[in-house]
């Protein structure tokens, strides 16, 4: 048991010394000045941004890598709706009926297409599953 403890402590010290010597990796956006992008998503009895009545017109947010993304959600319904973004706001948040909420701003540091979706089951849940954040 003592030998295991000594090995674990030695490995931790070695990793700490290497991190100090080599340094921590920098931010992928270090030295790049992105733009702040503001988006408003309206949730109501017709889904996100009326997606129930306009199939294929899900909320689509397009930004460039290293932009700051600010999203405001307005719930114009009486029921609770949820909001999440894969990779960036994965825990998501719930918005009570009649409430307006701002998602904490985040840095779009990873290129790709990320799903925007509802995390709360509601009567129009299926119309709130296919939005996207596109980071180019």
C-alpha positions, 0 to 999 in steps of 0.5 A, a space after each residue: 500500500 505504501 508503495 502505491 502511495 509513493 508512486 501516485 505522489 511521485 507521478 503527481 509531482 512529476 506532472 506538476 513539474 512538467 506543467 511548470 516547465 512546459 507551461 499550460 496550453 494557451 487559449 485557442 483564441 489567444 491573440 484573436 479578437 472576436 466579435 460579440 454576437 447577440 441572439 434572441 430566441 423566443 419560446 412559445 406554444 409554437 416552439 423556438 422561433 415559431 418552428 412548429 409552423 415553419 418546418 426547417 426554420 429552427 433557430 440557427 445562430 452562425 458565428 466565427 470561431 473566437 466570437 463571444 456569443 450572447 443568447 437571450 431567451 424569451 418565454 412567451 408561453 405559460 409553460 416552462 421551456 428549456 434551452 441548451 447548446 451542445 458543447 457550450 451550454 450542455 447543462 442548459 437552463 429552464 425558463 418559466 412562462 413569461 420569463 426572459 433569461 440571458 444565457 451566460 456569454 461564452 467564447 465560441 472556441 471550437 469549430 463545428 455545428 452544435 445542436 440547440 435544443 429544449 431540455 424540458 418536456 413540454 407540449 411542443 418539445 419535438 419542435 425545439 430539438 433541432 436548432 443549431 449554433 454554427 461556428 466557422 
